[in-house]
């Protein structure tokens, strides 16, 4: 499978990461068949250097450097919060019109770290799909803007406010995930890194990169009562 290249210059390349792909090899996921780093290197026929990460289940905009020095320059942009990241997710229930989730998260060492996410609701839907004691099911399409970069931040934050992302395991709702699998044959996760906006660390030019939804995300938007486009 060829990776979709969204942006490329002599310093950077951005791709639309598919579901289930690891950014690079990991000892905790040795079963992974698809590695973005290796595929992109082979596709471009040159070395690439990871700038940031998306977890295995998240799709969307992912940036790599084409030279070693770009990593330090980009790290400075992230540290100074000069990279605007926007995600879209389908979640259980009706979310508020907008809100801020300010809830610290523990890292893998058990240290509590500040974590902030802004969100706004783009659409809501209610479909005739019985769930538990309810005769219908409600969902929201939300835009998420993380103001920090903690592991699984968006997934954990949406679970914290009782609107878990559809398909999320282990932070989501097992009953809802089972309903999606049994009803629609859906086993992925509906979290997509929609766009990145930043000033180019070398040229200082404003850069905006957007990634379209993959077919499975569009299919689920339609089935859950949303406009697929």
TORKOL-4160 file (C-alpha; in steps of 0.2 Angstrom, whole numbers, padded with zeros to 4 digits, m for minus):
229
<pt num="1" X="0000" Y="0000" Z="0000"/>
<pt num="2" X="0007" Y="0017" Z="m0005"/>
<pt num="3" X="0005" Y="0031" Z="0008"/>
<pt num="4" X="m0004" Y="0046" Z="0003"/>
<pt num="5" X="0008" Y="0061" Z="0003"/>
<pt num="6" X="m0001" Y="0077" Z="0008"/>
<pt num="7" X="0014" Y="0089" Z="0008"/>
<pt num="8" X="0032" Y="0088" Z="0003"/>
<pt num="9" X="0047" Y="0100" Z="0001"/>
<pt num="10" X="0066" Y="0098" Z="0003"/>
<pt num="11" X="0064" Y="0098" Z="0022"/>
<pt num="12" X="0048" Y="0090" Z="0027"/>
<pt num="13" X="0035" Y="0077" Z="0021"/>
<pt num="14" X="0017" Y="0074" Z="0028"/>
<pt num="15" X="0007" Y="0059" Z="0025"/>
<pt num="16" X="m0011" Y="0053" Z="0029"/>
<pt num="17" X="m0008" Y="0039" Z="0041"/>
<pt num="18" X="m0020" Y="0024" Z="0039"/>
<pt num="19" X="m0028" Y="0015" Z="0054"/>
<pt num="20" X="m0017" Y="0001" Z="0062"/>
<pt num="21" X="0000" Y="0007" Z="0056"/>
<pt num="22" X="0014" Y="0010" Z="0068"/>
<pt num="23" X="0025" Y="0025" Z="0066"/>
<pt num="24" X="0040" Y="0015" Z="0069"/>
<pt num="25" X="0044" Y="m0003" Z="0076"/>
<pt num="26" X="0040" Y="m0006" Z="0094"/>
<pt num="27" X="0043" Y="m0020" Z="0106"/>
<pt num="28" X="0026" Y="m0018" Z="0113"/>
<pt num="29" X="0018" Y="m0021" Z="0096"/>
<pt num="30" X="0029" Y="m0034" Z="0087"/>
<pt num="31" X="0014" Y="m0041" Z="0078"/>
<pt num="32" X="0012" Y="m0025" Z="0067"/>
<pt num="33" X="0013" Y="m0028" Z="0049"/>
<pt num="34" X="0013" Y="m0010" Z="0043"/>
<pt num="35" X="0027" Y="0002" Z="0049"/>
<pt num="36" X="0025" Y="0020" Z="0042"/>
<pt num="37" X="0044" Y="0024" Z="0044"/>
<pt num="38" X="0049" Y="0009" Z="0033"/>
<pt num="39" X="0036" Y="0011" Z="0020"/>
<pt num="40" X="0039" Y="0030" Z="0018"/>
<pt num="41" X="0058" Y="0027" Z="0017"/>
<pt num="42" X="0055" Y="0014" Z="0003"/>
<pt num="43" X="0042" Y="0025" Z="m0005"/>
<pt num="44" X="0053" Y="0040" Z="m0006"/>
<pt num="45" X="0069" Y="0031" Z="m0007"/>
<pt num="46" X="0077" Y="0041" Z="0006"/>
<pt num="47" X="0079" Y="0042" Z="0025"/>
<pt num="48" X="0065" Y="0050" Z="0035"/>
<pt num="49" X="0065" Y="0056" Z="0053"/>
<pt num="50" X="0049" Y="0056" Z="0064"/>
<pt num="51" X="0044" Y="0073" Z="0070"/>
<pt num="52" X="0029" Y="0068" Z="0081"/>
<pt num="53" X="0018" Y="0053" Z="0084"/>
<pt num="54" X="0001" Y="0046" Z="0081"/>
<pt num="55" X="m0004" Y="0030" Z="0090"/>
<pt num="56" X="m0008" Y="0015" Z="0080"/>
<pt num="57" X="m0027" Y="0017" Z="0080"/>
<pt num="58" X="m0027" Y="0035" Z="0075"/>
<pt num="59" X="m0027" Y="0041" Z="0057"/>
<pt num="60" X="m0023" Y="0057" Z="0049"/>
<pt num="61" X="m0009" Y="0070" Z="0047"/>
<pt num="62" X="0009" Y="0064" Z="0052"/>
<pt num="63" X="0025" Y="0073" Z="0048"/>
<pt num="64" X="0042" Y="0067" Z="0045"/>
<pt num="65" X="0059" Y="0077" Z="0043"/>
<pt num="66" X="0069" Y="0074" Z="0027"/>
<pt num="67" X="0085" Y="0079" Z="0036"/>
<pt num="68" X="0091" Y="0076" Z="0054"/>
<pt num="69" X="0092" Y="0095" Z="0059"/>
<pt num="70" X="0073" Y="0097" Z="0056"/>
<pt num="71" X="0069" Y="0087" Z="0072"/>
<pt num="72" X="0076" Y="0100" Z="0084"/>
<pt num="73" X="0068" Y="0114" Z="0075"/>
<pt num="74" X="0051" Y="0106" Z="0075"/>
<pt num="75" X="0053" Y="0101" Z="0093"/>
<pt num="76" X="0055" Y="0119" Z="0098"/>
<pt num="77" X="0039" Y="0123" Z="0089"/>
<pt num="78" X="0030" Y="0110" Z="0099"/>
<pt num="79" X="0037" Y="0115" Z="0115"/>
<pt num="80" X="0032" Y="0133" Z="0112"/>
<pt num="81" X="0015" Y="0127" Z="0107"/>
<pt num="82" X="0016" Y="0135" Z="0090"/>
<pt num="83" X="0009" Y="0120" Z="0081"/>
<pt num="84" X="m0010" Y="0119" Z="0080"/>
<pt num="85" X="m0017" Y="0102" Z="0079"/>
<pt num="86" X="m0035" Y="0098" Z="0075"/>
<pt num="87" X="m0043" Y="0081" Z="0077"/>
<pt num="88" X="m0061" Y="0075" Z="0073"/>
<pt num="89" X="m0069" Y="0061" Z="0083"/>
<pt num="90" X="m0086" Y="0052" Z="0084"/>
<pt num="91" X="m0091" Y="0049" Z="0102"/>
<pt num="92" X="m0105" Y="0042" Z="0112"/>
<pt num="93" X="m0119" Y="0053" Z="0118"/>
<pt num="94" X="m0123" Y="0072" Z="0115"/>
<pt num="95" X="m0108" Y="0083" Z="0120"/>
<pt num="96" X="m0109" Y="0101" Z="0125"/>
<pt num="97" X="m0108" Y="0114" Z="0111"/>
<pt num="98" X="m0090" Y="0117" Z="0117"/>
<pt num="99" X="m0079" Y="0115" Z="0132"/>
<pt num="100" X="m0062" Y="0114" Z="0139"/>
<pt num="101" X="m0056" Y="0098" Z="0148"/>
<pt num="102" X="m0042" Y="0102" Z="0160"/>
<pt num="103" X="m0038" Y="0085" Z="0168"/>
<pt num="104" X="m0021" Y="0079" Z="0172"/>
<pt num="105" X="m0015" Y="0062" Z="0166"/>
<pt num="106" X="m0002" Y="0050" Z="0173"/>
<pt num="107" X="0012" Y="0045" Z="0161"/>
<pt num="108" X="0019" Y="0028" Z="0160"/>
<pt num="109" X="0030" Y="0031" Z="0175"/>
<pt num="110" X="0015" Y="0036" Z="0185"/>
<pt num="111" X="0019" Y="0055" Z="0186"/>
<pt num="112" X="0004" Y="0067" Z="0184"/>
<pt num="113" X="0006" Y="0079" Z="0170"/>
<pt num="114" X="m0005" Y="0094" Z="0166"/>
<pt num="115" X="m0016" Y="0090" Z="0151"/>
<pt num="116" X="m0029" Y="0102" Z="0142"/>
<pt num="117" X="m0040" Y="0099" Z="0127"/>
<pt num="118" X="m0052" Y="0111" Z="0119"/>
<pt num="119" X="m0067" Y="0104" Z="0110"/>
<pt num="120" X="m0083" Y="0109" Z="0100"/>
<pt num="121" X="m0097" Y="0100" Z="0094"/>
<pt num="122" X="m0099" Y="0100" Z="0075"/>
<pt num="123" X="m0115" Y="0089" Z="0073"/>
<pt num="124" X="m0126" Y="0077" Z="0083"/>
<pt num="125" X="m0136" Y="0062" Z="0078"/>
<pt num="126" X="m0149" Y="0050" Z="0085"/>
<pt num="127" X="m0152" Y="0034" Z="0076"/>
<pt num="128" X="m0165" Y="0020" Z="0079"/>
<pt num="129" X="m0152" Y="0008" Z="0086"/>
<pt num="130" X="m0157" Y="0000" Z="0103"/>
<pt num="131" X="m0142" Y="0001" Z="0116"/>
<pt num="132" X="m0145" Y="m0007" Z="0133"/>
<pt num="133" X="m0161" Y="0001" Z="0141"/>
<pt num="134" X="m0162" Y="0014" Z="0127"/>
<pt num="135" X="m0172" Y="0012" Z="0111"/>
<pt num="136" X="m0161" Y="0024" Z="0101"/>
<pt num="137" X="m0142" Y="0029" Z="0101"/>
<pt num="138" X="m0135" Y="0046" Z="0102"/>
<pt num="139" X="m0118" Y="0052" Z="0095"/>
<pt num="140" X="m0108" Y="0068" Z="0092"/>
<pt num="141" X="m0095" Y="0073" Z="0080"/>
<pt num="142" X="m0083" Y="0083" Z="0089"/>
<pt num="143" X="m0068" Y="0094" Z="0084"/>
<pt num="144" X="m0053" Y="0092" Z="0097"/>
<pt num="145" X="m0039" Y="0103" Z="0099"/>
<pt num="146" X="m0026" Y="0097" Z="0112"/>
<pt num="147" X="m0015" Y="0110" Z="0120"/>
<pt num="148" X="m0003" Y="0097" Z="0127"/>
<pt num="149" X="0004" Y="0081" Z="0121"/>
<pt num="150" X="0001" Y="0067" Z="0133"/>
<pt num="151" X="m0001" Y="0049" Z="0128"/>
<pt num="152" X="m0018" Y="0045" Z="0122"/>
<pt num="153" X="m0024" Y="0062" Z="0129"/>
<pt num="154" X="m0039" Y="0064" Z="0118"/>
<pt num="155" X="m0045" Y="0046" Z="0121"/>
<pt num="156" X="m0043" Y="0048" Z="0139"/>
<pt num="157" X="m0050" Y="0065" Z="0140"/>
<pt num="158" X="m0066" Y="0060" Z="0131"/>
<pt num="159" X="m0068" Y="0045" Z="0142"/>
<pt num="160" X="m0066" Y="0057" Z="0157"/>
<pt num="161" X="m0081" Y="0067" Z="0152"/>
<pt num="162" X="m0091" Y="0051" Z="0148"/>
<pt num="163" X="m0091" Y="0053" Z="0129"/>
<pt num="164" X="m0079" Y="0040" Z="0124"/>
<pt num="165" X="m0073" Y="0039" Z="0106"/>
<pt num="166" X="m0081" Y="0025" Z="0096"/>
<pt num="167" X="m0070" Y="0010" Z="0094"/>
<pt num="168" X="m0058" Y="0015" Z="0107"/>
<pt num="169" X="m0050" Y="0001" Z="0117"/>
<pt num="170" X="m0046" Y="0001" Z="0132"/>
<pt num="171" X="m0052" Y="0019" Z="0136"/>
<pt num="172" X="m0069" Y="0018" Z="0127"/>
<pt num="173" X="m0086" Y="0009" Z="0131"/>
<pt num="174" X="m0085" Y="m0010" Z="0129"/>
<pt num="175" X="m0104" Y="m0011" Z="0126"/>
<pt num="176" X="m0104" Y="0002" Z="0113"/>
<pt num="177" X="m0089" Y="m0005" Z="0104"/>
<pt num="178" X="m0097" Y="m0023" Z="0104"/>
<pt num="179" X="m0113" Y="m0015" Z="0097"/>
<pt num="180" X="m0103" Y="m0007" Z="0083"/>
<pt num="181" X="m0095" Y="m0023" Z="0079"/>
<pt num="182" X="m0111" Y="m0034" Z="0080"/>
<pt num="183" X="m0122" Y="m0021" Z="0070"/>
<pt num="184" X="m0110" Y="m0014" Z="0058"/>
<pt num="185" X="m0095" Y="m0025" Z="0057"/>
<pt num="186" X="m0084" Y="m0010" Z="0063"/>
<pt num="187" X="m0068" Y="m0014" Z="0073"/>
<pt num="188" X="m0057" Y="0002" Z="0070"/>
<pt num="189" X="m0057" Y="0018" Z="0080"/>
<pt num="190" X="m0065" Y="0035" Z="0075"/>
<pt num="191" X="m0052" Y="0047" Z="0079"/>
<pt num="192" X="m0043" Y="0057" Z="0065"/>
<pt num="193" X="m0029" Y="0070" Z="0065"/>
<pt num="194" X="m0038" Y="0082" Z="0053"/>
<pt num="195" X="m0025" Y="0096" Z="0051"/>
<pt num="196" X="m0009" Y="0104" Z="0056"/>
<pt num="197" X="m0005" Y="0122" Z="0055"/>
<pt num="198" X="0012" Y="0130" Z="0059"/>
<pt num="199" X="0026" Y="0141" Z="0053"/>
<pt num="200" X="0039" Y="0132" Z="0043"/>
<pt num="201" X="0054" Y="0130" Z="0055"/>
<pt num="202" X="0066" Y="0133" Z="0040"/>
<pt num="203" X="0057" Y="0145" Z="0029"/>
<pt num="204" X="0045" Y="0153" Z="0042"/>
<pt num="205" X="0031" Y="0152" Z="0029"/>
<pt num="206" X="0014" Y="0147" Z="0035"/>
<pt num="207" X="0009" Y="0129" Z="0032"/>
<pt num="208" X="m0008" Y="0121" Z="0033"/>
<pt num="209" X="m0010" Y="0103" Z="0030"/>
<pt num="210" X="m0026" Y="0093" Z="0030"/>
<pt num="211" X="m0030" Y="0075" Z="0028"/>
<pt num="212" X="m0046" Y="0068" Z="0021"/>
<pt num="213" X="m0056" Y="0054" Z="0030"/>
<pt num="214" X="m0053" Y="0036" Z="0026"/>
<pt num="215" X="m0067" Y="0025" Z="0019"/>
<pt num="216" X="m0071" Y="0017" Z="0035"/>
<pt num="217" X="m0073" Y="0033" Z="0044"/>
<pt num="218" X="m0085" Y="0040" Z="0031"/>
<pt num="219" X="m0095" Y="0023" Z="0031"/>
<pt num="220" X="m0097" Y="0025" Z="0050"/>
<pt num="221" X="m0102" Y="0043" Z="0048"/>
<pt num="222" X="m0116" Y="0039" Z="0036"/>
<pt num="223" X="m0122" Y="0024" Z="0047"/>
<pt num="224" X="m0122" Y="0034" Z="0063"/>
<pt num="225" X="m0132" Y="0048" Z="0054"/>
<pt num="226" X="m0119" Y="0061" Z="0049"/>
<pt num="227" X="m0114" Y="0069" Z="0033"/>
<pt num="228" X="m0100" Y="0058" Z="0027"/>
<pt num="229" X="m0092" Y="0074" Z="0019"/>
